[in-house]
């Protein structure tokens, strides 16, 4: 009897975790995004060469955080009505809950930045995105896709031209909203695209198949642009990254100041990780859609195998925080170790810990905190069911 009592919760978790209304494929994709960002932070890998399999681990650079942003958009759509656009009467509560949730994520991100690691913390942007998307919550999928496309196609060139014409102004606000590692303006393209996907019955297999085709097409266009830029020299300016701390658009400032047109061209053909170029947004955004669609399609037949990844992806805020804190604690003032072995150890540890936590306690601790903050912001009791409780 004791053994049966002990194993029943375990078996129940294996039977029920990831079932509707949760979508296991999205949790799996989110888990992959977390592991990919861990690799980008602590892994050692050469530059990516599609013809050299030994470099394929470098795919996690830039693409993992973009996948995370696309999934953020999907989650926001699911939390605010799924495929149905929320009614006007429910909008005040939804807005307040998003503000409460975003505030917790922002504060956690700021706390992690205070640890002084070399990791470019994405959570500060992630928290702000929960607030920035509020004006778009009642937009149709078509309008969201158009807005995402405009930001992807026009945004990088406009930002590059603006930087060149204003002689590269600097400041905390400019770095956060316009430039930096995760510029809010560019990353809204990923979030709005993810919101459109979340409104289109993302749980259906036919949607996943269609998204797979769209993702492959975007990869062909985006990485094709990047290849043209590399061969012709047009994209040479994007090599060090539009959004990287080392350069505004990755091209020499003197060249941009003398010829703003060079800035615009570089922004269009920039394809390197965190370059923020149109080629990167299209190509890596398409890559994110491919990953999401494959996870959705495989989460049914491979459900039991993918459950640990799903558990990790069900508590991304907790897992990301544990990763950064553990890296800071292990590294100390000298910095954390950078190796693929450390990446593998961190990945296995996160999978074990999050699976055990999910099995024993359910939602992650920081996810619970964010949920409670959302309810408190809206003036609701914690015991009440929340539309944003995911």
VEXPA-775973 format. One record per residue (C-alpha): residue number from 1; residue in three letters; chain; x, y, z. Coordinates in nm, 3 decimals. Example, Ala and Ser with C-alpha at 12.3 -4.5 7.8 and 13.67 -1.06 7.14 Angstrom:
BEGIN
1_ala_A_1.230_-0.450_0.780 $
2_ser_A_1.367_-0.106_0.714 $
//
This chain:
BEGIN
1_unk_A_0.000_0.000_0.000 $
2_unk_A_0.281_0.238_0.086 $
3_unk_A_0.459_0.168_-0.242 $
4_unk_A_0.136_0.213_-0.436 $
5_unk_A_0.063_0.541_-0.260 $
6_unk_A_0.413_0.664_-0.339 $
7_unk_A_0.403_0.565_-0.706 $
8_unk_A_0.050_0.681_-0.785 $
9_unk_A_0.144_1.053_-0.799 $
10_unk_A_0.440_0.964_-1.021 $
11_unk_A_0.229_0.764_-1.263 $
12_unk_A_-0.039_1.032_-1.259 $
13_unk_A_0.220_1.292_-1.354 $
14_unk_A_0.341_1.078_-1.644 $
15_unk_A_-0.017_1.032_-1.763 $
16_unk_A_-0.139_1.387_-1.717 $
17_unk_A_0.153_1.630_-1.750 $
18_unk_A_0.139_1.832_-2.069 $
19_unk_A_-0.221_1.742_-2.144 $
20_unk_A_-0.479_2.003_-2.248 $
21_unk_A_-0.514_2.288_-2.179 $
22_unk_A_-0.132_2.290_-2.178 $
23_unk_A_0.035_2.225_-2.512 $
24_unk_A_0.330_1.994_-2.455 $
25_unk_A_0.500_2.082_-2.783 $
26_unk_A_0.532_2.446_-2.678 $
27_unk_A_0.684_2.344_-2.344 $
28_unk_A_0.931_2.120_-2.528 $
29_unk_A_1.029_2.405_-2.762 $
30_unk_A_1.067_2.636_-2.463 $
31_unk_A_1.288_2.377_-2.294 $
32_unk_A_1.508_2.362_-2.604 $
33_unk_A_1.530_2.742_-2.603 $
34_unk_A_1.650_2.738_-2.241 $
35_unk_A_1.913_2.472_-2.312 $
36_unk_A_2.021_2.658_-2.623 $
37_unk_A_2.068_2.982_-2.431 $
38_unk_A_2.268_2.795_-2.170 $
39_unk_A_2.493_2.670_-2.449 $
40_unk_A_2.527_3.020_-2.594 $
41_unk_A_2.633_3.143_-2.249 $
42_unk_A_2.875_2.872_-2.139 $
43_unk_A_2.952_2.655_-2.442 $
44_unk_A_3.263_2.662_-2.658 $
45_unk_A_3.204_2.634_-3.030 $
46_unk_A_3.353_2.764_-3.355 $
47_unk_A_3.166_2.982_-3.602 $
48_unk_A_2.876_2.805_-3.771 $
49_unk_A_2.946_2.648_-4.109 $
50_unk_A_2.649_2.462_-4.262 $
51_unk_A_2.889_2.236_-4.451 $
52_unk_A_3.082_2.134_-4.137 $
53_unk_A_2.879_1.923_-3.888 $
54_unk_A_3.136_1.984_-3.616 $
55_unk_A_3.021_2.348_-3.601 $
56_unk_A_2.646_2.283_-3.586 $
57_unk_A_2.630_2.337_-3.209 $
58_unk_A_2.685_2.704_-3.289 $
59_unk_A_2.324_2.712_-3.412 $
60_unk_A_2.222_2.797_-3.055 $
61_unk_A_2.385_3.140_-3.076 $
62_unk_A_2.123_3.405_-3.129 $
63_unk_A_1.861_3.157_-3.248 $
64_unk_A_1.780_3.026_-2.899 $
65_unk_A_1.688_3.369_-2.765 $
66_unk_A_1.483_3.437_-3.081 $
67_unk_A_1.299_3.108_-3.026 $
68_unk_A_1.235_3.220_-2.668 $
69_unk_A_1.090_3.551_-2.792 $
70_unk_A_0.861_3.383_-3.046 $
71_unk_A_0.735_3.150_-2.774 $
72_unk_A_0.677_3.451_-2.549 $
73_unk_A_0.438_3.584_-2.810 $
74_unk_A_0.262_3.249_-2.837 $
75_unk_A_0.225_3.233_-2.458 $
76_unk_A_0.084_3.585_-2.437 $
77_unk_A_-0.176_3.496_-2.700 $
78_unk_A_-0.272_3.175_-2.521 $
79_unk_A_-0.293_3.350_-2.186 $
80_unk_A_-0.517_3.625_-2.322 $
81_unk_A_-0.778_3.417_-2.500 $
82_unk_A_-0.602_3.150_-2.710 $
83_unk_A_-0.759_3.153_-3.059 $
84_unk_A_-1.033_3.396_-2.951 $
85_unk_A_-0.956_3.767_-2.940 $
86_unk_A_-1.038_3.887_-2.586 $
87_unk_A_-1.354_4.093_-2.544 $
88_unk_A_-1.342_4.456_-2.445 $
89_unk_A_-1.499_4.381_-2.107 $
90_unk_A_-1.213_4.150_-2.010 $
91_unk_A_-0.931_4.378_-2.128 $
92_unk_A_-0.880_4.583_-1.806 $
93_unk_A_-0.814_4.267_-1.603 $
94_unk_A_-0.590_4.117_-1.872 $
95_unk_A_-0.386_4.436_-1.902 $
96_unk_A_-0.329_4.455_-1.527 $
97_unk_A_-0.233_4.091_-1.504 $
98_unk_A_0.020_4.132_-1.784 $
99_unk_A_0.169_4.433_-1.607 $
100_unk_A_0.197_4.237_-1.282 $
101_unk_A_0.355_3.938_-1.450 $
102_unk_A_0.591_4.154_-1.654 $
103_unk_A_0.699_4.347_-1.343 $
104_unk_A_0.808_4.027_-1.166 $
105_unk_A_1.005_3.910_-1.470 $
106_unk_A_1.168_4.253_-1.503 $
107_unk_A_1.271_4.259_-1.136 $
108_unk_A_1.413_3.907_-1.158 $
109_unk_A_1.608_4.012_-1.468 $
110_unk_A_1.750_4.319_-1.293 $
111_unk_A_1.851_4.105_-0.994 $
112_unk_A_2.034_3.863_-1.223 $
113_unk_A_2.215_4.152_-1.394 $
114_unk_A_2.339_4.262_-1.052 $
115_unk_A_2.529_3.934_-1.021 $
116_unk_A_2.779_4.076_-1.267 $
117_unk_A_2.807_3.778_-1.502 $
118_unk_A_2.901_3.832_-1.868 $
119_unk_A_2.561_3.689_-1.966 $
120_unk_A_2.335_3.930_-2.155 $
121_unk_A_2.019_3.880_-1.948 $
122_unk_A_1.708_3.854_-2.165 $
123_unk_A_1.456_3.869_-1.879 $
124_unk_A_1.457_4.250_-1.855 $
125_unk_A_1.342_4.266_-2.217 $
126_unk_A_1.104_3.976_-2.160 $
127_unk_A_0.934_4.162_-1.874 $
128_unk_A_0.897_4.479_-2.079 $
129_unk_A_0.749_4.284_-2.369 $
130_unk_A_0.457_4.178_-2.151 $
131_unk_A_0.371_4.546_-2.120 $
132_unk_A_0.465_4.653_-2.474 $
133_unk_A_0.223_4.404_-2.633 $
134_unk_A_-0.085_4.540_-2.451 $
135_unk_A_-0.193_4.765_-2.742 $
136_unk_A_-0.189_4.464_-2.975 $
137_unk_A_-0.391_4.215_-2.769 $
138_unk_A_-0.710_4.260_-2.968 $
139_unk_A_-0.543_4.259_-3.309 $
140_unk_A_-0.636_3.985_-3.553 $
141_unk_A_-0.369_3.731_-3.659 $
142_unk_A_-0.349_3.902_-3.999 $
143_unk_A_-0.275_4.244_-3.851 $
144_unk_A_-0.018_4.094_-3.616 $
145_unk_A_0.159_3.925_-3.906 $
146_unk_A_0.163_4.245_-4.109 $
147_unk_A_0.308_4.440_-3.816 $
148_unk_A_0.568_4.170_-3.758 $
149_unk_A_0.663_4.172_-4.125 $
150_unk_A_0.697_4.549_-4.138 $
151_unk_A_0.921_4.550_-3.831 $
152_unk_A_1.136_4.274_-3.981 $
153_unk_A_1.168_4.426_-4.328 $
154_unk_A_1.185_4.798_-4.249 $
155_unk_A_1.288_4.822_-3.884 $
156_unk_A_1.659_4.734_-3.913 $
157_unk_A_1.721_4.974_-4.201 $
158_unk_A_1.539_5.260_-4.028 $
159_unk_A_1.731_5.203_-3.704 $
160_unk_A_2.064_5.186_-3.891 $
161_unk_A_1.991_5.508_-4.078 $
162_unk_A_1.880_5.678_-3.756 $
163_unk_A_2.201_5.573_-3.581 $
164_unk_A_2.418_5.701_-3.865 $
165_unk_A_2.238_6.034_-3.900 $
166_unk_A_2.239_6.104_-3.525 $
167_unk_A_2.607_6.007_-3.491 $
168_unk_A_2.545_5.710_-3.264 $
169_unk_A_2.378_5.856_-2.955 $
170_unk_A_2.403_5.654_-2.636 $
171_unk_A_2.210_5.618_-2.315 $
172_unk_A_2.034_5.349_-2.110 $
173_unk_A_1.697_5.408_-2.274 $
174_unk_A_1.839_5.412_-2.625 $
175_unk_A_2.037_5.097_-2.557 $
176_unk_A_1.730_4.915_-2.425 $
177_unk_A_1.469_5.027_-2.676 $
178_unk_A_1.661_5.082_-3.000 $
179_unk_A_1.994_4.903_-2.981 $
180_unk_A_2.186_4.678_-2.741 $
181_unk_A_2.180_4.299_-2.732 $
182_unk_A_1.799_4.274_-2.727 $
183_unk_A_1.649_4.591_-2.881 $
184_unk_A_1.281_4.612_-2.799 $
185_unk_A_1.191_4.750_-3.141 $
186_unk_A_1.348_4.462_-3.334 $
187_unk_A_1.234_4.188_-3.096 $
188_unk_A_0.873_4.298_-3.113 $
189_unk_A_0.874_4.142_-3.462 $
190_unk_A_0.928_3.798_-3.305 $
191_unk_A_0.672_3.851_-3.030 $
192_unk_A_0.399_3.979_-3.262 $
193_unk_A_0.463_3.687_-3.498 $
194_unk_A_0.437_3.450_-3.203 $
195_unk_A_0.111_3.612_-3.093 $
196_unk_A_-0.033_3.556_-3.442 $
197_unk_A_0.070_3.191_-3.421 $
198_unk_A_-0.093_3.158_-3.079 $
199_unk_A_-0.421_3.288_-3.220 $
200_unk_A_-0.423_3.033_-3.505 $
201_unk_A_-0.510_2.715_-3.312 $
202_unk_A_-0.146_2.629_-3.255 $
203_unk_A_-0.249_2.300_-3.091 $
204_unk_A_-0.371_2.158_-3.424 $
205_unk_A_-0.137_1.940_-3.632 $
206_unk_A_-0.245_2.109_-3.958 $
207_unk_A_-0.135_2.443_-3.811 $
208_unk_A_0.203_2.293_-3.720 $
209_unk_A_0.250_2.161_-4.075 $
210_unk_A_0.165_2.501_-4.224 $
211_unk_A_0.401_2.674_-3.981 $
212_unk_A_0.677_2.432_-4.078 $
213_unk_A_0.640_2.532_-4.442 $
214_unk_A_0.638_2.902_-4.359 $
215_unk_A_0.945_2.861_-4.139 $
216_unk_A_1.142_2.684_-4.410 $
217_unk_A_1.045_2.957_-4.657 $
218_unk_A_1.157_3.234_-4.421 $
219_unk_A_1.486_3.054_-4.358 $
220_unk_A_1.548_3.032_-4.732 $
221_unk_A_1.478_3.403_-4.782 $
222_unk_A_1.664_3.527_-4.475 $
223_unk_A_1.973_3.312_-4.498 $
224_unk_A_1.970_3.358_-4.876 $
225_unk_A_1.993_3.733_-4.818 $
226_unk_A_2.277_3.675_-4.575 $
227_unk_A_2.461_3.458_-4.828 $
228_unk_A_2.423_3.723_-5.098 $
229_unk_A_2.555_3.982_-4.855 $
230_unk_A_2.853_3.767_-4.761 $
231_unk_A_2.947_3.684_-5.122 $
232_unk_A_2.901_4.038_-5.251 $
233_unk_A_3.049_4.212_-4.948 $
234_unk_A_2.724_4.399_-4.884 $
235_unk_A_2.676_4.224_-4.553 $
236_unk_A_3.033_4.262_-4.429 $
237_unk_A_2.923_4.544_-4.205 $
238_unk_A_2.693_4.318_-4.009 $
239_unk_A_2.961_4.074_-3.906 $
240_unk_A_3.007_4.195_-3.551 $
241_unk_A_2.640_4.248_-3.479 $
242_unk_A_2.392_4.533_-3.490 $
243_unk_A_2.288_4.460_-3.138 $
244_unk_A_2.621_4.358_-2.995 $
245_unk_A_2.788_4.576_-2.733 $
246_unk_A_3.092_4.604_-2.962 $
247_unk_A_2.918_4.798_-3.238 $
248_unk_A_2.596_4.970_-3.331 $
249_unk_A_2.553_4.798_-3.662 $
250_unk_A_2.878_4.612_-3.681 $
251_unk_A_3.028_4.845_-3.937 $
252_unk_A_3.289_5.118_-3.881 $
253_unk_A_3.125_5.430_-3.748 $
254_unk_A_3.335_5.650_-3.976 $
255_unk_A_3.203_5.466_-4.283 $
256_unk_A_2.845_5.498_-4.164 $
257_unk_A_2.883_5.866_-4.087 $
258_unk_A_3.032_5.931_-4.430 $
259_unk_A_2.777_5.715_-4.612 $
260_unk_A_2.451_5.646_-4.425 $
261_unk_A_2.351_5.432_-4.721 $
262_unk_A_2.614_5.181_-4.616 $
263_unk_A_2.445_5.158_-4.279 $
264_unk_A_2.112_5.075_-4.439 $
265_unk_A_2.259_4.812_-4.669 $
266_unk_A_2.446_4.650_-4.381 $
267_unk_A_2.127_4.635_-4.174 $
268_unk_A_1.940_4.460_-4.456 $
269_unk_A_2.203_4.192_-4.520 $
270_unk_A_2.320_4.142_-4.158 $
271_unk_A_2.271_3.775_-4.072 $
272_unk_A_2.510_3.709_-3.784 $
273_unk_A_2.376_3.624_-3.440 $
274_unk_A_2.241_3.935_-3.263 $
275_unk_A_2.312_4.146_-3.572 $
276_unk_A_1.949_4.259_-3.577 $
277_unk_A_1.961_4.266_-3.956 $
278_unk_A_1.662_4.187_-4.176 $
279_unk_A_1.838_3.870_-4.296 $
280_unk_A_1.882_3.749_-3.938 $
281_unk_A_1.526_3.834_-3.834 $
282_unk_A_1.378_3.647_-4.130 $
283_unk_A_1.618_3.353_-4.128 $
284_unk_A_1.639_3.294_-3.754 $
285_unk_A_1.271_3.376_-3.708 $
286_unk_A_1.197_3.107_-3.965 $
287_unk_A_1.430_2.870_-3.780 $
288_unk_A_1.230_2.933_-3.460 $
289_unk_A_0.905_2.849_-3.642 $
290_unk_A_1.056_2.525_-3.771 $
291_unk_A_1.162_2.425_-3.419 $
292_unk_A_0.819_2.507_-3.276 $
293_unk_A_0.635_2.313_-3.548 $
294_unk_A_0.860_2.007_-3.517 $
295_unk_A_0.813_2.004_-3.139 $
296_unk_A_0.436_2.029_-3.182 $
297_unk_A_0.432_1.741_-3.431 $
298_unk_A_0.660_1.514_-3.225 $
299_unk_A_0.508_1.581_-2.884 $
300_unk_A_0.229_1.332_-2.955 $
301_unk_A_0.416_1.022_-3.073 $
302_unk_A_0.721_1.091_-2.854 $
303_unk_A_0.535_1.226_-2.552 $
304_unk_A_0.700_1.010_-2.284 $
305_unk_A_1.049_1.074_-2.421 $
306_unk_A_0.994_1.449_-2.431 $
307_unk_A_0.838_1.489_-2.085 $
308_unk_A_1.163_1.605_-1.915 $
309_unk_A_1.209_1.875_-2.180 $
310_unk_A_0.845_1.970_-2.131 $
311_unk_A_0.895_1.996_-1.756 $
312_unk_A_1.194_2.225_-1.810 $
313_unk_A_0.997_2.438_-2.056 $
314_unk_A_0.702_2.467_-1.819 $
315_unk_A_0.913_2.672_-1.577 $
316_unk_A_1.144_2.884_-1.796 $
317_unk_A_1.173_3.174_-1.554 $
318_unk_A_1.286_2.945_-1.273 $
319_unk_A_1.521_2.742_-1.495 $
320_unk_A_1.683_3.049_-1.649 $
321_unk_A_1.733_3.204_-1.305 $
322_unk_A_1.885_2.885_-1.163 $
323_unk_A_2.124_2.870_-1.458 $
324_unk_A_2.248_3.228_-1.417 $
325_unk_A_2.274_3.207_-1.037 $
326_unk_A_2.460_2.874_-1.052 $
327_unk_A_2.698_3.007_-1.317 $
328_unk_A_2.772_3.310_-1.100 $
329_unk_A_2.818_3.094_-0.789 $
330_unk_A_3.047_2.845_-0.963 $
331_unk_A_3.250_3.107_-1.145 $
332_unk_A_3.289_3.366_-0.874 $
333_unk_A_3.483_3.684_-0.953 $
334_unk_A_3.689_3.504_-1.217 $
335_unk_A_3.390_3.411_-1.432 $
336_unk_A_3.222_3.075_-1.488 $
337_unk_A_3.387_2.794_-1.685 $
338_unk_A_3.327_2.799_-2.058 $
339_unk_A_3.314_2.450_-2.203 $
340_unk_A_3.076_2.211_-2.369 $
341_unk_A_3.121_1.974_-2.076 $
342_unk_A_2.989_2.244_-1.840 $
343_unk_A_2.703_2.303_-2.082 $
344_unk_A_2.614_1.933_-2.076 $
345_unk_A_2.636_1.916_-1.696 $
346_unk_A_2.413_2.222_-1.661 $
347_unk_A_2.161_2.083_-1.912 $
348_unk_A_2.134_1.747_-1.737 $
349_unk_A_2.104_1.912_-1.396 $
350_unk_A_1.827_2.143_-1.515 $
351_unk_A_1.635_1.856_-1.672 $
352_unk_A_1.657_1.647_-1.353 $
353_unk_A_1.574_1.929_-1.112 $
354_unk_A_1.282_2.070_-1.313 $
355_unk_A_1.135_1.725_-1.378 $
356_unk_A_1.153_1.639_-1.009 $
357_unk_A_1.003_1.974_-0.910 $
358_unk_A_0.721_1.939_-1.163 $
359_unk_A_0.648_1.588_-1.040 $
360_unk_A_0.645_1.684_-0.671 $
361_unk_A_0.518_2.043_-0.669 $
362_unk_A_0.377_2.131_-1.012 $
363_unk_A_0.448_2.484_-1.129 $
364_unk_A_0.791_2.638_-1.083 $
365_unk_A_0.838_2.870_-0.783 $
366_unk_A_0.903_3.184_-0.986 $
367_unk_A_0.613_3.100_-1.217 $
368_unk_A_0.391_3.082_-0.909 $
369_unk_A_0.525_3.419_-0.794 $
370_unk_A_0.456_3.577_-1.133 $
371_unk_A_0.105_3.430_-1.134 $
372_unk_A_0.031_3.565_-0.787 $
373_unk_A_0.164_3.907_-0.885 $
374_unk_A_-0.061_3.907_-1.191 $
375_unk_A_-0.366_3.832_-0.979 $
376_unk_A_-0.268_4.085_-0.713 $
377_unk_A_-0.221_4.354_-0.976 $
378_unk_A_-0.571_4.289_-1.105 $
379_unk_A_-0.711_4.295_-0.750 $
380_unk_A_-0.815_3.931_-0.759 $
381_unk_A_-0.783_3.657_-0.500 $
382_unk_A_-0.510_3.400_-0.547 $
383_unk_A_-0.777_3.135_-0.514 $
384_unk_A_-0.962_3.267_-0.818 $
385_unk_A_-0.892_3.105_-1.154 $
386_unk_A_-0.684_3.330_-1.373 $
387_unk_A_-0.705_3.361_-1.745 $
388_unk_A_-0.330_3.424_-1.744 $
389_unk_A_-0.249_3.122_-1.529 $
390_unk_A_-0.042_2.898_-1.752 $
//
